Amino acid sequence: MFNGFTAVLYREFTVYRKRFFKQLLTASLSPLLFLIAFGWGLGREVSVGGMPYINFLIPGLVTMSSLNQSFAISAEINISRFYFHTFDEYLIAPASHLEIVLGEALFGVFRGMLSCLIIFLYVVVFKVKLSFNAMFLPAILLHTFQFSALAVTTSMVVKDHSSQALVNNFVITPMIFLCGTFFPLGKLPSAFNYLVSILPLTYSTKAIRASLTGGTVEYSHLSIMGLFCLVFFITSMLALRRVEA
């Protein structure tokens, strides 16, 4: 039943293996710069919520980096759609929409999880002490899946690369800077708090930060993340059906 699913994953991993070191460097550079600038610059001299700022920052970098890597599959899907027409081959192959979406989304989850490992290597280098919670794994899986599914949705909807860039500029980037990644949400004006309360990254950041800093992960946050996963998965299925039509 899942031959199409494994075929999609096999193709994505084969392409990724050829670009592995370039992708690894790309995933490593941005969080390292943030750690150097804010970790060393502010790290242990500033406290947030009773913890050193660098301890507050690390979970934010985990969410940011894994989001970027999971959502980055949208650009690669666009290339396969517009230039190599690989996606056309998926659609004419005996593979269901469910298999195609799951294959692409789980590849995005893999990329997001790999970026987390990179951050944890930096944690060792920067000698940051984290308090891991068992809820970290479900939180990061939900987080990476929801943005992978969103990536599949947007890659099916946009008509060209410039449209994809608009999604990055007006959706992804504002979320990264407004959803508690780098500073507490309480510092935002009340009008912005209403805005960020409807954005998925807000709940990812809260859940992942709590799971890495000794806090309590609220099941309501995980439930909302699960709801976003379901919504984005459904929209990706609908968007793929529209492309095929």
N, C-alpha and C positions, 0 to 999 in steps of 0.2 A: 504493500500500500504506500510505503514511504520511499519508494525508489526515486521519485522526483525530488523529494526533500533532500535525500543524501546526494543526489546529483548536483543540486544547487550548491549545497555546502562544499562538495568536492571541488567544484569549479572555483568558488570564492577562495577557498584555502590554497588552491593551486596558484591562482593569481597573486594572492597575498604572500605566499612563500617567496616568490620572485622579487617582491618589493619589501621584504621583511625588514631589512636594515634601514631603508629609507623611512618606512612607516614607524619603526621603533625610534628613530632619531626625532621624527616629527612629534611623536607622542611624548617624548622626554623633554624637549626643549622648553615649551611654554610653562609647565609647572615648575621647572628648575629656575626659570627667570623670576617667577613670582616668589619662590622660596628665597632666592638671593635678595630680591628687592625688599620684600616684606618680612621674610623669616629672619634674616640677619639684620635688616634695618630696624624693624620694630619688635621682632620675635619675643624676647624675654623681658623687654623693658616696658611693654604695654600689656595690660591684662584685660580680658573680656570675660565677663561672667565668672570671675574668680579664677580663671585659668590664663596662662601665658598666651599671647596672641598667636604664636606659632602653633600651639595646640588647637586653637580655634580655626586657624587657617587650613591645616592639613585636611580635615574632612571636607572643607569647601573645595580644595583642589581635587580631591577624589571625585566629588560630584561633577566639577567642571570638566576635568580631563576625560572621565568616562562618558559624559554627555557628548563632548566633542568627538570622541572616537566612535561612539555608537552612531551618532547622527551623520558622521562622515561617509557612511555607506551610501547616503543619498547621492553624493557627487559621483561615486563610482557606478551606481545604477544608471545615472543619467548618461555617463559615457558609454555604458554598454547598450543603452537604448538609442541614443542619437547617432553614435559613430560606428560601433561594431555590430549593432543590432542583435546582440546576444539575447536580450530580453525577448525579442521576437521568436527566437528559437525555443525559449522556455514556454512561450504561449502556444506554440504549435506542437510541442512535445506532449507525450501522455503524462503530464504533471498537472495536478489540480492547483487552483489558486491557493488553497490552504498550504500545500507543500511548498510553493514558491515563496509565499510570505513568511512562513516559518523558517525556511532555509535562510532567507536574507536577514530576518530579524535575529535569529540565533547567531549568525555570523557577526552581526553588530554587537550582540551581547559578549561574544568572545573578545572583540576588539576593546570593548569597554572594560572588561575584566583584566585584560593585559595591561591597560593603562593604570589600573589600580595597583598592580604589582610593581610598576615603575615608581609610583608614589611611595609605596611602602619601602622600597629600596632607599629612597631619599630620606625617609623617616629614620632609617638606621644611620645614614651618613650624617644627618643633622642632629642625631641623638635626641629625638623627640620621643617622649614616653606617652603611648596611647593606652587606653583601657578598652580593649576589644570586648564587644558584647556578642552573644550568639545570634542576635538579630541582625548583625551586619550583613550576613550572607543573603537572607531573603530581601533585605532592603536594597542591596546593590543589584541583585538580580531583577527585581521589579523596576528599579531605576533605569538600568541599561536596556531592558526589554521595551519599556514604554517609549524611549527615545529612538530605538531601532525601528519600532513599528511606525512612529511618527516620520522617520526618515523614508521608509517605504511609501507612506502615504504621499508625502510631498514630492518624492521623485516621480510618482505616477501622475501627479497633478500638474507640475510645472511643464512649460513648453520648451524651455531652453536653459542654459547655464546662468544667464543674467537673472532669470526669475528665481532660480535656486539661491543666488547670491542675495536677493531681496529677502528671502525667508531667513537666511543666516543673519542678515543685518537688522531686520525688524522683529524677529521672533527669538532666535537663539541668543544673540549677544545681549539684548536687554534682560532676558531671563538670568543670564550668568551674573550680571552686575546688580540685579535688583532683588534676587531671591535668597539673600542671606549667605551668599558664598564667601564674601570678604568682610562683611560687617553685620552686626545684629539687626534683625528686621525692625526692632523697636526704635532704631535711629531714623527710620524713614518717616516722612510726613504721613499723616493719617490717610490722605487720599491715595498715596502709593501703596499703603498696606491693603486697601481694598483691591487694588490691582493685582498685587502679588499673591493674594489669597486664592486667585483662580488659576494661577500658573503651576504647572506640575513640578517644576524644579524646587519650588518652595517646600513641598512635603518631602521630596527626596533629600534635600539639604538637612531638614530637621531630623529625619529618621537616621540618616547616615552619621550626622554629627553626634547624635545621642548615642549611637552604637559604638562610636570610637572614643568618646570622652567620658565614659562612665555614667551617662545619663540613662533615662528610661525612654525606650522607644514606644511611642504611643501607637496602639493598634489602629486608631482612627487614621493616622498618617499612612500606615501601610495599606489600609483599606482604600483610601483615596488614590494611592499609587496604583493599586490593583485595578481600580475603576478606570484610571487613565490608560492602563495597559489594554483593557478591554475595548475602550472607545477607539484608541489608535489602531488596534488590531482590526476592528470592524471597518474603520475608514480605509485602512490599507487594502482590505479585501474588496471593498466597494470601488476604490480607485483603480485597482488592478482590473476588475471586471469592466470598468468604463474604458480603459485603455484597449482591452481586447475587443470591445464592441466597436 
